[in-house]
Amino acid sequence: MTTKKKYTINELKEINKRTIIHPQSVPKDNADNGPSMIFEKGEGISFTDMEGNSYIDGISQLWNVNLGHGNEELAQAAYDQMKTFAYGSQFYSNSSEPAILLAEKLAEYAPGDLNGVFYTSGGSEANETAFKLSRFYWQLQGYKSKNIIISLKRGYHGVTISTQRATGIKEYQEFSGSGDPNILNATAHLLNAEKGDRNDPQYEESIRHIVETYGSDRIAAVIIEPIQGAGGVHIPPKGYLQAVRELCDEQNILMISDEVICGFGRTGKNFGVNHWNIVPDMISFAKGITSGCFPLGGVILSQKIKDTINQFDDNLPHGFTYTGHPTACAVGLKNLEIIERENIISHVAEMEEELQKGLHHLANKYEYVTNARTVGLLGAFDMMKNPEDNVLFDEGVDAAGNMVEACSKRGLIIRPFDYEPGMNILAVAPPLNITKEELQEMINIMDEALSEVVSTL
């Protein structure tokens, strides 16, 4: 019997430096210094690195570890399914019991008549699929030129060629010189413009103006995050999503709700759109469907779209190796079972009040902190040079980065956003089963960190 070698931290760092290119990281830093952290163990809302440092996971890793780390029921669900039948393709009309039952459950979770499910491996693939199926739907309806997708600036929809073009953040759109010419970006949250007010000073940047310019016979769909996540946790003004829904209905355009971050209780509802009582034509999902324990995503389609696609009598030339992965779907089913059994969504609504109270406390205490905002356990605040006059810090002042570092030293991980000059936004999105006491501990750490950071500004 061979004994597994126990590698030292330095050995692992050297191997990592030689072999791995990290996403969303600085390649030169990784090549020179190796990984900034090597995870070892997670339990509840916290995790430990290989150097023995423990951290509260204040951002649920990538907004996806909704039920926390080390959940034994999810691990058992994966083990049981892998032991029985780990993987089988959905190609050639094949399926598995977990994939079928999860699709039924997703149809129950989704609003209105969203009853059809197409599985993917994650969020980028989900949104890519939504784009393709929306264009395909209109082709089947006889609209051959209806292929433009409208997305919003500061929105984030993934990093495939089409989804990174839909992502309304400059550095993603320009990466590698690739892009989808049939994707256009509107300015987010222009309520009056989307309702038809041509006197709005930003009217020409609105979804409505793009539709008027190109013609509704060329627009396939509008994609919107109910609450923008990676763009800085931006919450739409009251009535905005309803206005976009009405515009899409008026102009015969599909509405896609990107719920990759907002879905499965993150906002205190099944999906983010539930806060505004609208029914999109498609919902893209991923992340929280398995609480990060297994890669899984997909699109939930309205009945009219599913019925139209069902009439196509040739091979559907789209799909992924891991579409409908049985083990991933088994984990997803168990995840939703736990969310229901433990009343997680009601708990999130209660914790929203605590998080909001804590962030407002920080905003009232520190002159540079402003715009504290929370929906469910999706929260953020801004740091500005002069909040009263909406004056940002000078370019090069990394208030958000300094805050992240100060929190990390104290055992809390939160996330900065600085995609635009002067932007200093901090996001907070802990696991959904966090307790009131744990949430207060997070606020206390942020309070201490801010005390350190603001003294240097």
N, C-alpha and C positions, 0 to 999 in steps of 0.2 A: 504494500500500500504506500503510495507516494504522499508526502506531506506538502501541502500548499505553502509556497514561499511567502513569508511575511515581508512586504516591502517597506522600507523606511519612507518618510515623507520626502526626503531629498531625492531618493531614487525615483519615486513616482513623479516628482516635478521634472526631473531630467528626461524621463520617458515622455512625459507630456510635451515638453519643449521640442523634442525631436519629432513628434508624431501628429500632434493635434493642431488644427486651425480652429479657433473658437469663434462662434457667432457673436455678433453685437459686442465685439471686443476690439482692442488695438493689437493687431498681429505682431508688431515689433515688440511691444511690451511682453506679450506671451512668449515669443521666441527668446527674448533676453532673460526674462525673469520666471517664466512658468506660471501656473495658475495662481490666482490671488487667494484661493481657498479650495481645499479638497474636502468635500462633505464626507462624513463618516456615519452619522446616525441621526435619525429624527424621531421625535415623540411629541404628540400633541401639537402645540403651536410653536415648538422650538426645534432646533437642530444643533448638532455639534460637529465641528470640523476635526481633522486629524491631529491638530495641535491641542485639542482639548478645550477649545473655546466654544461656549454655548451662546446661541443667539435666539431671540424671539423673531419669528418669521413674520415681520410686519407687512409683507407684500405678498404672502402666500406663494413664494418663489416667483412665478410669472402669472400671478392672479389666478392660479389654478389648483393649489393644494387646499381645496375648500373644506375638507373634513380633517385637515391636519395631517401630520406625519405619523407613520407607523401604525396605521389603522389595520388591525388584525383581521377584521371581517373582509376588507377589500383584498388583503393578501390571500386569505383563505379562498375567496371566490375565484381569484386568478389560479391558485394552485389546483383547486377542484376541476376547473374547466380545462386547464392544461393537461392534467392527468387523464381526463376523459377524452378530450378532442381539442388540442391546442389551437389548430389553425385549419381553416378550410376556405377556399376562395368563393366569392359570390359570382364569379364569372359563369357564363353558360347557364344562368338561372338557378344556380345552386344556392343553398342557404344553410343556416343553422338555427337551432332553437333560441340561443341567446340573442342573435340578431333580430329574429322575428319578434320576440317578446319585448325587446327594448324599443323597437319601432312602434309597437302598440302603445307602450308607456309614453314615448315621446309625443305621440299624437294626443294623448290625454293631457300632457303638460302644456302643449302649445295652444294658443288662443284660436278661436274661430274654427275654420274648416281646414287647418293645416294638418293634413293626414298622411302625406307621402314622405318617405325618408330615403335619402341617398347618403350612404356612409362614406367617410374619408378617414385619413389618418390624423388630421389636425385642422387648425383654423385656416391656414393659408389655402390648403386644398379645398376646404369647405367653401370659402369665398370664390375661389377659382371655379369651382363647380357651379355655384350660384350664377356666376357670370355666363358660363357656357349654357346652362340650362335655360336661363332667361332668354338668351339669343335663340337657342334651339326652339323654345316654345313659340316665339314670334315667327320663326321660319315655318313651323308647322301650321301656323295660322295664316300663312300667305304673305307675311311682311318680310321680304328678303333683305331690306336695308335697315331694319330696326335692330341696330347692333351697338349703339353707344351706351356706355355705362356712366352715370354721373355719381361722383363721390364728393366728400367734403374735405376742405383743407383742415389740417390737424387730425383728420381721421386716420386710423390705422387698420389695415385689412390683410396684411401678410406680406410675404416676400417672394412669391412666384412672380413671373414677368408681369402678368396682368394685375395681381393684387398689390405689388409694390408700386405700380403706376397709380393705382387707386388710392394708395396710402398718401395722404395729403401732407407729407413731410418731405422737404426738399432732398435731404441726403439719401433717402430711400429711392425717390423717383429718378435721381441722377446716377445711382450706382450701376456701374458696368455698361452704361450707355444703352441699356435695353429698355423697352417700354411698349405699351399697347396704345396705338394712336387713337383708338376708339374709346378711350376713357378720359373724361374731363372732370375738373375739380371746381366746385362752387365754394364760396365762403360759407362757413357754418353759421347756423342759428340766426339767419336774417328773417325774423318772423314776419315783419310787415311786407317785405319784398315777396316772400313766398305766398302771402295772402293777396298779392296783386297791387301793392302800393308802388307805382312807378316813380313817386317822389322820394322814395327811400334813397339816401345818398350812395348806398352800395347796391342798388338794384341790378346793375350790370354784372355783379358778381354772384347773383342768386341762381338757384336751380331753375326758377321760372324763366329767367332771361336766357339761360342756355337752351331751354326747351323752345322758346320763341325763336331763337337765333337759328337753331339747327332743324327745327320742326319735329313735332312729336312722332312723325312717321319714321324718324331715325333713332329715337331714344328707346332703348330696351328696358332699362331699369335705373332706379336710384338706390344706392346703398348707403345706409346710415347706421352708425352705432347709436343706440338710444342715449347712452352716456359715453362720450369719447374717452377712451382709456389711455393708451400710450401717448396720445397727443397732449395729455395734461389733465385728464379727468375734468372735462367740460360738460356741464349739465345744460340741456337746452332750455330756453325760456318757455314759460307756460303757453301751450297752444301750438308750439312749433311742429311737433311730430304730427299733430292732427292736420296742420296746414299742408305739410308735405304729403300726407296720405290723401287729402282732398285734391291736391294738385295732380298726383299720380292718377287718381280716378278720373279726373276731368280730362286728362291728356292721354289716357289709355297707355299708362306706363306702369311697369311692375315696381313694387317697393320691397327691397331686401333689408331686413333688420339683422345687422351683424351682432349677434349675442354671444360671441366667443368669450368675452369677459363678463358680460352682464347676466348670462344665463345661470339657471339652477341655483337660485337663492342669493347670489352675490349682492343684489340690490334689495333684498327683502321681498321679492316676488319670484314666480317661476321664471319669467323673462323680463327684461328691462321694459319692453313695450307695454307690459301690463300696468305700469304706472300711469300711462296716458290713454289706456283703454282703446288702443288701435290694433288692427289686425293686418300685418304685412302679408305680402304674397309669398315670401320665403323668409325663413329664419336660418341663419348659419350658426352652428354651435361647435364647441370643442372644449378645451380646458377643463372646466368644472364638471363635465359629464362623468369623468372618472376620478375626480379630485387629484388629477395628475399622476395617478398610479399606472396608467396605460395610455398610449397614444390613441386617440379616437376623436373624430369630428364628424360633421355631416351637414346636410341641408334638409330642412323640413319644408315641404311644398304644399301649397294650397290644393284643394280638390280639383279646381279647374286646370291647373298646370299638370297635375298627375294624370288626370283623365285624358288630356291632350297628348301627353307623351305616351300613354298606354296605347294610343291608336297607331303609333309608329310601328310598321311591320317589317323593319329591317334591323340589323345589328346596331345597337347603341355604342358608338365608338368612344366611350369615355369610362373611366374606372381606374382603380388603383389595386395593387397587389393585396393591400390590407383592408380594402373595403369590406365592412361587415365582419372584421376579425372576431371570431367567436370568443376568445379570451377577453379582448377589450370590451365586447358587448356584455359579457358576464359581469365584469367589474362595473360597467355602467349601470346595469340593473341593480346590483347590490348597493351601489352608491345612491341611487334614487330611493331605494328601499330605506336606507338609513336616514336620508334627508326627511322622508315622510314620517318614519317611526319616531325620530328624535325631535320632530317639530322644528327643524333647523330654520325654516323660512320665517316662522313666527319669532324665533330667537333672534334672528338677524334684525328684524324690525325693532326689537327691544334694544339690541346693542347699538343700533343706529343712533338712538338718543344719547347713549353714553359717549360714543365717538364724537358726535356733533358737539356735545357739551365740552368735551376735552379739547377739541380743536378750537372752539370759540374762546376757551380759557386762554389758550396760547396766543390767539390773535389779540385778545384784550390786554395781555400782559406785555407783549413785545411789540415795539413800534414798527418793526420791519415785517411783521406777519399779518397777512390779510387774506380775505376771500376764502375763509374756511368753508368747506362744502362737503356734504355727505349724502349719499343715497345708499341705504343699507350699510354694508361694510365696504363700500367703495368711497374713499374720501381723499381729500387733498387740501393743501393750502399754498398760497403764494408768498414769496419773500420779495419785497420791493424796497427801493431806496426811500421813496416817499409815497406810501399807499394812499394818503389823502388826495394827492394830485395825480395818482396813477403813474408815478415816475419810476421806471425800472432802474436796476443797478447798471452801472457802466459795463460795457462788454469787457469781459476778462475777470469780473468779480463773480466768483463761483460760490455764491451763498448756499445754493442747494447742495453742491458737492461737498462743501465744508460741513453742512448739516448731516449729510449721510455718513461722513467719516466720523463725526462726533458721536452719532448714535451707535455706529458700529463698535466704537471703542467701549461703549457702555452696554453692549450686548443686544442691540436692536437693529434689524435690517429694514430700511425703507428705501424708496426709489426716487431719484431725481429726474426732472425733465428740463432740458436746456436746448431744445432744437432751434429756438429762435434767439436772436441777439437780446441779451438782457433777461431772458426767461429764466426764472428760478422757482420751479414748482416741485413740491414734495408730495408723493402719493403714499397713502396708507390703506392697506387692504389685507387685514389679517385673516387667518382661517375662520370659517363661519361658526365654528363651535367654541370660539374664544369666550372666556367668562368675563364678567364685569370686573373682577379683581385683576385679571390678566390685562384687560384693556386699560385699566387705570395705571398699571405698571408701565405700559407703553407710553402713556401720556406723561408720566413722571420722568421717564428717560428722555423724551423729546424736550421736556421743560428744561432739564439739566443741560442737554446739548445746546439748546437755543441760547441759554445763559452764556455758554462758552462762545458760541459763534457770533452773537450780536456784539460782543465786546470787542471783536476784531474788525467790525465793519465801519 
